[in-house]
Amino acid sequence: MTKKEREHIASHIGGAIAKRRVGCQMTQEEVAERLGIGNEAVSRIERGRVIPNVIRLVQLSAIFNCETAELLGEVSLQTDDQASRMKDMLAPLEQQDRKLILDITESLAARLHQKAPNEK
């Protein structure tokens, strides 16, 4: 894995953790206390300076009441993981709003698909 790939993963995992923390209306200090670490360590994780190990990810998912895979799924470049994220985002919306988002996504994908061969 290249340094750039590691930085990308660290940044996105950190962002997912920060998003969950804010969604749970918790401060970095509260998370740090529950983990038994300093709040600067939580800050480093959220800023993507440090990639949390598996044990820490499991602890964080317990704190945020989510699946560990959800923290990692937000980082994944795998189509199935991205589709699952889209599904989770669409699920709470009303049918007409889901259709609007799908129409926009379809148009954007078609445009980008047409553009891509010319850029190579």
Phi, psi and omega per residue, in radians:
M1 nan 2.323 -3.115
T2 -1.361 2.862 3.105
K3 -1.065 -0.704 -3.141
K4 -1.110 -0.712 3.107
E5 -1.120 -0.742 3.105
R6 -1.071 -0.746 3.136
E7 -1.122 -0.704 3.113
H8 -1.067 -0.839 -3.130
I9 -1.100 -0.818 -3.130
A10 -1.046 -0.748 -3.132
S11 -1.106 -0.774 -3.096
H12 -1.284 -0.650 3.062
I13 -1.128 -0.781 3.108
G14 -1.025 -0.741 3.113
G15 -1.117 -0.707 3.122
A16 -1.125 -0.695 3.123
I17 -1.164 -0.790 3.127
A18 -1.063 -0.736 3.137
K19 -1.082 -0.768 3.117
R20 -1.135 -0.739 -3.134
R21 -1.053 -0.840 3.138
V22 -1.103 -0.720 3.113
G23 -1.072 -0.517 3.092
C24 -1.546 0.045 -3.139
Q25 0.974 0.821 3.120
M26 -2.006 2.654 3.040
T27 -1.602 2.868 3.056
Q28 -1.063 -0.626 3.140
E29 -1.100 -0.720 3.124
E30 -1.133 -0.739 3.110
V31 -1.127 -0.785 -3.140
A32 -1.035 -0.735 3.141
E33 -1.091 -0.750 -3.137
R34 -1.186 -0.501 3.115
L35 -1.507 -0.278 -3.090
G36 1.304 0.581 3.120
I37 -2.271 3.016 3.102
G38 -1.345 2.684 -3.127
N39 -1.188 -0.390 3.068
E40 -1.158 -0.567 3.097
A41 -1.150 -0.709 3.092
V42 -1.122 -0.730 3.114
S43 -1.049 -0.762 3.130
R44 -1.102 -0.665 3.106
I45 -1.128 -0.855 -3.088
E46 -1.131 -0.544 3.119
R47 -1.447 -0.073 3.119
G48 1.406 0.336 3.105
R49 -1.430 -0.450 -3.116
V50 -2.341 2.385 3.045
I51 -1.648 2.113 3.139
P52 -1.177 2.538 3.100
N53 -1.322 3.073 -3.059
V54 -1.077 -0.746 -3.137
I55 -1.068 -0.761 3.135
R56 -1.136 -0.677 3.105
L57 -1.102 -0.700 3.106
V58 -1.124 -0.742 3.106
Q59 -1.085 -0.764 3.139
L60 -1.117 -0.717 3.133
S61 -1.126 -0.605 3.085
A62 -1.160 -0.741 3.123
I63 -1.077 -0.728 -3.076
F64 -1.577 0.019 3.135
N65 0.952 0.884 3.091
C66 -2.423 2.980 3.082
E67 -1.356 2.517 3.074
T68 -1.013 -0.671 3.141
A69 -1.058 -0.498 3.119
E70 -1.158 -0.671 3.097
L71 -1.144 -0.656 3.140
L72 -1.433 -0.571 -3.116
G73 -1.069 -0.526 3.126
E74 -1.219 -0.263 -3.116
V75 -1.696 -0.458 -2.977
S76 -1.074 2.472 3.045
L77 -1.704 0.064 3.135
Q78 -1.288 2.344 -3.102
T79 -0.999 -0.728 -3.129
D80 -1.095 -0.718 3.114
D81 -1.157 -0.715 3.123
Q82 -1.167 -0.672 3.099
A83 -1.122 -0.674 3.109
S84 -1.116 -0.707 3.074
R85 -1.077 -0.770 3.121
M86 -1.061 -0.747 3.130
K87 -1.024 -0.788 3.138
D88 -1.120 -0.620 3.118
M89 -1.248 -0.630 -3.096
L90 -1.361 -0.557 -2.999
A91 -0.882 -0.800 -3.083
P92 -1.367 -0.117 -3.081
L93 -1.453 2.739 3.063
E94 -1.295 2.774 -3.052
Q95 -0.939 -0.792 -3.102
Q96 -1.143 -0.586 3.106
D97 -1.266 -0.666 3.067
R98 -1.081 -0.749 3.130
K99 -1.088 -0.742 3.111
L100 -1.020 -0.822 -3.133
I101 -1.125 -0.726 3.122
L102 -1.124 -0.714 3.104
D103 -1.090 -0.766 3.122
I104 -1.111 -0.778 -3.129
T105 -1.107 -0.745 3.129
E106 -1.090 -0.778 3.122
S107 -1.108 -0.772 3.138
L108 -1.132 -0.761 3.127
A109 -1.087 -0.728 3.123
A110 -1.106 -0.735 3.133
R111 -1.128 -0.794 -3.141
L112 -1.168 -0.601 3.121
H113 -1.149 -0.697 3.115
Q114 -1.197 -0.634 -3.085
K115 -1.276 -0.621 -3.020
A116 -0.987 -0.831 -3.118
P117 -1.065 -0.578 3.141
N118 -1.239 -0.418 -3.083
E119 -1.509 -0.184 -3.089
K120 -1.325 nan nan
